[in-house]
Amino acid sequence: MDIKAPFHKKPWVIAGPCSAESQEQLLVTAKAIQSDTDLFRAGVWKPRTRPNSFEGIGEKALEWLQEVKQETDLLVATEVANAQHVEKCLQAGIDVLWLGARTTVNPFYVQEIAEALKGVDMPIMVKNPLHPELSLWIGALERLNKVGINQLTAIHRGFFTLEKSAFRNEPKWEIPIRLKKKCPELPIICDPSHISGNRTMIQEVAQTALDLNMSGLMVETHVSPQTALSDAEQQITPKQLSNLISSLVLRETSAEDKNFNAQLKKLRESIDEVDMKLLQVMGDRTKLVQEIGRFKKENSVTILQIERWFEILKTRQEMGVSCNLENQMVSELFELIHKHSILTQTDIMKK
């Protein structure tokens, strides 16, 4: 993709309420956060899960965003979900648009928006889809890029999960890392508000995002979060935003200190040696898996032995505890090993 970074400051801070609720709410919030913010955000149209929820003020709120531009030094942004939204925002002089998770997930919606933006030179941000499908995220960016949108930014807002989690949306940091590997020139912003789902976790998630070298943050900020009409639990006050920004530690991607670099090189070489041993052990394990697969084939036994799998999962977690490893890490590791053991034995059964 041909991408031109729409900003160069780091971290780039996007802040403002989840929803535009009133003219006063937007102006008071914007004036209170303008010294800590590069781009003011507010939802005008809100795609909600249930129809009786607050779904946004609509077109009227675009006038309020215009006033924010006039009375502060802030650029303004809002979410669009269809071509009509795009046209109204362009007419209102909105500076930046973003596509939400529910829009990114549908290529038809994305294409409609892309067609409406053809010939327009403005920054567009794309949130990840609801589920961890990297191809959908990249596909949305590509559709926009194909019509000439070069000022693209990805927004990592976490992913829906049915599993019990401390997060509203699981961060699954490996997904934006894979996106950065495929599109190194693409800026990625983190939305710690939607990942956290509550204001108490925002600082931790924001710091993790910066430690992973993300380009900035989108933080939902409301002058009175407790009275917010949407997502009240995950919005913070202007004062809390200021405290958050000042508390963040900005780390460098490399260091000039020769002693540090020498020690780091030594430690990395030790990891390389351990990884080699790990791969050799995995190779030995795979040979045993192949032998078991042939034995099962000769005796007409199914590949999956569910009781054995449950036993492996349980005992390996117990072994992991004795090695000071987290249960989740051990579970995920052996789920991956088991998956490839099944594939290996399936290939043997086919022969």
VOFI-18989 format. One line per 3 residues: number of its first residue (from 0); their letters; for each residue x, y, z of C-alpha. Coordinates in steps of 0.2 Angstrom, whole numbers, plus 2048, in hexadecimal, padded with zeros to 3 digits. Example, Ala and Ser with C-alpha at 12.3 -4.5 7.8 and 13.67 -1.06 7.14 Angstrom:
0> AS> 83E 7EA 827 | 844 7FB 824 $
This chain:
0> MDI> 800 800 800 | 805 812 7FD | 803 81A 80E $
3> KAP> 808 82B 814 | 808 82E 827 | 7FB 83B 82B $
6> FHK> 805 840 83B | 817 840 841 | 815 844 853 $
9> KPW> 816 835 85F | 80C 831 868 | 7FE 838 85E $
12> VIA> 7EF 83B 86A | 7DD 83A 865 | 7D1 83E 873 $
15> GPC> 7BF 843 875 | 7AE 83B 87A | 7A7 82B 874 $
18> SAE> 798 834 86E | 794 846 86A | 785 849 876 $
21> SQE> 783 85C 876 | 78C 86C 870 | 791 870 881 $
24> QLL> 798 85F 885 | 7A3 860 875 | 7AA 871 878 $
27> VTA> 7AD 86F 88B | 7B6 85F 888 | 7C0 865 879 $
30> KAI> 7C6 875 882 | 7CB 86B 891 | 7D6 85E 887 $
33> QSD> 7DD 869 879 | 7EE 86A 881 | 7F0 857 882 $
36> TDL> 7E7 853 872 | 7EC 853 85F | 7DB 84D 858 $
39> FRA> 7CA 84F 860 | 7BE 840 85E | 7AC 83F 860 $
42> GVW> 79F 832 85A | 791 83A 850 | 789 82A 84A $
45> KPR> 78A 81B 856 | 788 809 850 | 781 801 85F $
48> TRP> 77E 7EE 863 | 76C 7F1 869 | 760 7FD 860 $
51> NSF> 75A 806 870 | 76B 80C 875 | 771 81E 871 $
54> EGI> 776 81E 85F | 77D 82F 85D | 776 841 85A $
57> GEK> 779 83F 847 | 77D 84D 83B | 779 85B 847 $
60> ALE> 788 856 851 | 793 85A 842 | 790 86D 845 $
63> WLQ> 796 86B 857 | 7A6 863 850 | 7A8 872 845 $
66> EVK> 7A7 87E 854 | 7B4 873 85D | 7BF 877 84E $
69> QET> 7BB 88A 84F | 7BE 88C 862 | 7CD 881 864 $
72> DLL> 7DD 87C 85A | 7D7 86A 859 | 7D4 860 849 $
75> VAT> 7C4 856 84A | 7BF 844 846 | 7B0 839 846 $
78> EVA> 7AB 827 841 | 7A2 823 830 | 799 814 82B $
81> NAQ> 792 817 81A | 794 823 80B | 786 82F 811 $
84> HVE> 790 832 821 | 7A0 835 817 | 797 842 80C $
87> KCL> 790 84B 81B | 7A1 84B 824 | 7AA 852 815 $
90> QAG> 79D 860 813 | 79F 864 826 | 7B2 865 824 $
93> IDV> 7B6 857 830 | 7C9 855 82F | 7CB 842 832 $
96> LWL> 7BF 833 831 | 7C0 822 838 | 7B8 811 834 $
99> GAR> 7B2 808 843 | 7B4 7F5 847 | 7A2 7F1 841 $
102> TTV> 7A5 7F9 830 | 7B7 7F2 82E | 7AF 7E1 82F $
105> NPF> 7A4 7E3 820 | 7AE 7E5 80F | 79D 7EC 807 $
108> YVQ> 79D 7FB 813 | 7AF 7FE 811 | 7AE 7FE 7FE $
111> EIA> 79F 80A 7FF | 7A9 816 80A | 7B8 815 7FF $
114> EAL> 7AE 819 7F0 | 7A7 829 7F9 | 7B9 82E 7FD $
117> KGV> 7C0 82C 7EC | 7CA 83C 7E7 | 7CB 842 7F9 $
120> DMP> 7DB 845 802 | 7D8 844 815 | 7DE 838 823 $
123> IMV> 7D3 829 825 | 7D5 81D 834 | 7CF 80B 834 $
126> KNP> 7CB 801 844 | 7CE 7EF 845 | 7BF 7E3 841 $
129> LHP> 7B6 7DC 850 | 7BE 7CB 84E | 7D1 7C8 84C $
132> ELS> 7D1 7C7 839 | 7E0 7D0 833 | 7DB 7CE 821 $
135> LWI> 7CB 7D8 823 | 7D5 7E6 82C | 7E2 7E6 81E $
138> GAL> 7D4 7E5 811 | 7CB 7F4 817 | 7DC 7FE 816 $
141> ERL> 7DF 7F8 805 | 7CE 7FC 7FF | 7D0 80E 805 $
144> NKV> 7E2 80F 7FE | 7DC 809 7ED | 7D1 818 7EA $
147> GIN> 7DF 824 7EF | 7DF 826 802 | 7F1 826 807 $
150> QLT> 7EF 82E 818 | 7EB 81E 821 | 7EC 819 833 $
153> AIH> 7E6 809 83C | 7DE 809 84D | 7E0 7FA 858 $
156> RGF> 7D1 7F9 863 | 7D1 7E7 869 | 7C7 7D8 864 $
159> FTL> 7B6 7D0 86A | 7B8 7C0 873 | 7AC 7B4 87B $
162> EKS> 7B9 7AF 888 | 7BA 7B6 899 | 7C6 7C5 899 $
165> AFR> 7CB 7D4 8A3 | 7C9 7DE 893 | 7BA 7E4 88A $
168> NEP> 7C3 7DF 87A | 7D2 7D4 87A | 7E1 7DE 874 $
171> KWE> 7E9 7CF 86B | 7F9 7D9 868 | 7FF 7CD 85C $
174> IPI> 7F3 7D3 84F | 7F8 7E5 84E | 80A 7DF 84E $
177> RLK> 807 7D4 83F | 7FE 7E2 837 | 80E 7ED 83A $
180> KKC> 819 7DF 832 | 80E 7DF 822 | 80C 7F2 821 $
183> PEL> 81C 7F9 82A | 818 80B 823 | 806 80B 82B $
186> PII> 804 815 83B | 7FA 80B 849 | 7F0 814 856 $
189> CDP> 7EA 80A 866 | 7D9 80D 86D | 7DB 808 880 $
192> SHI> 7CA 80E 884 | 7C1 800 87A | 7CE 7F3 87E $
195> SGN> 7CC 7F6 891 | 7B9 7F9 892 | 7BD 802 8A2 $
198> RTM> 7C7 812 8A7 | 7D2 809 8B4 | 7DB 7FF 8A7 $
201> IQE> 7DE 80C 89A | 7EF 812 8A0 | 7F6 800 8A0 $
204> VAQ> 7F0 7FC 88E | 7F6 80D 888 | 807 80A 88F $
207> TAL> 808 7F9 887 | 803 800 876 | 811 80D 877 $
210> DLN> 81D 800 87D | 819 7F6 86D | 81D 806 863 $
213> MSG> 80C 80B 85E | 80A 81C 857 | 7FD 823 862 $
216> LMV> 7ED 821 86D | 7DB 824 86B | 7D3 827 87C $
219> ETH> 7C1 82A 87F | 7C0 83A 88A | 7B0 842 891 $
222> VSP> 7AE 851 89C | 7A2 847 8A7 | 7A4 835 8A3 $
225> QTA> 797 82F 8B0 | 789 837 8A6 | 78F 831 895 $
228> LSD> 782 82A 88A | 78D 81D 883 | 79C 813 88A $
231> AEQ> 79D 81D 89A | 7A8 810 8A3 | 7B6 812 897 $
234> QIT> 7B7 825 895 | 7C3 830 8A0 | 7C2 842 8A5 $
237> PKQ> 7CD 84F 89D | 7D8 850 8AD | 7DA 83D 8AC $
240> LSN> 7DF 83E 89A | 7EC 84B 89F | 7F3 840 8AD $
243> LIS> 7F3 831 8A1 | 7FD 83A 894 | 80A 840 8A0 $
246> SLV> 80B 82F 8A8 | 810 826 898 | 822 821 896 $
249> LRE> 828 823 884 | 836 817 880 | 842 817 872 $
252> TSA> 843 808 865 | 856 807 868 | 864 80D 873 $
255> EDK> 875 815 870 | 87D 80F 87F | 88B 802 87A $
258> NFN> 88A 7F8 88A | 877 7F6 889 | 878 7F1 877 $
261> AQL> 886 7E4 87B | 87D 7DD 889 | 86D 7DC 87F $
264> KKL> 876 7D3 871 | 87D 7C7 87D | 86B 7C3 884 $
267> RES> 864 7C1 873 | 871 7B5 86E | 86C 7AB 87D $
270> IDE> 85A 7AB 878 | 860 7A5 866 | 868 796 86E $
273> VDM> 859 792 879 | 84E 794 86A | 859 788 860 $
276> KLL> 857 77B 86E | 844 77E 86E | 843 77A 85C $
279> QVM> 84D 76B 85D | 842 765 86B | 833 769 860 $
282> GDR> 83A 75F 852 | 83C 750 85E | 82A 752 864 $
285> TKL> 824 752 852 | 82D 742 84E | 824 73A 85C $
288> VQE> 813 741 856 | 817 73A 845 | 81B 729 84D $
291> IGR> 80A 729 857 | 801 72E 847 | 807 71F 83E $
294> FKK> 803 714 84D | 7F2 71B 84D | 7EF 718 83B $
297> ENS> 7F5 706 83C | 7E9 702 84A | 7DA 70C 843 $
300> VTI> 7DA 719 851 | 7D3 72A 84F | 7E0 739 84F $
303> LQI> 7D7 743 85D | 7D7 73B 86E | 7CE 748 878 $
306> ERW> 7D2 741 88A | 7E4 741 885 | 7E3 753 87F $
309> FEI> 7DB 759 88F | 7E8 74F 899 | 7F6 758 890 $
312> LKT> 7EE 769 892 | 7EC 767 8A5 | 7FD 75F 8A9 $
315> RQE> 806 76C 89E | 7FE 77A 8A7 | 804 772 8B7 $
318> MGV> 815 770 8B0 | 815 782 8AB | 811 788 8BC $
321> SCN> 821 77F 8C2 | 82B 788 8B5 | 823 799 8B9 $
324> LEN> 819 79A 8A9 | 808 7A2 8A8 | 7FA 796 8A5 $
327> QMV> 7F3 79F 896 | 804 79F 88D | 806 78C 890 $
330> SEL> 7F4 789 88A | 7F6 793 87A | 807 78A 877 $
333> FEL> 800 779 879 | 7F1 77D 86F | 7FC 782 861 $
336> IHK> 807 772 863 | 7F7 767 863 | 7F0 770 854 $
339> HSI> 800 76B 84A | 801 75A 851 | 7EF 757 84B $
342> LTQ> 7F4 75E 839 | 804 753 839 | 7FA 743 83D $
345> TDI> 7EC 748 831 | 7F9 748 823 | 7FF 737 828 $
348> MKK> 7ED 730 828 | 7EB 736 816 | 7FA 72C 810 $
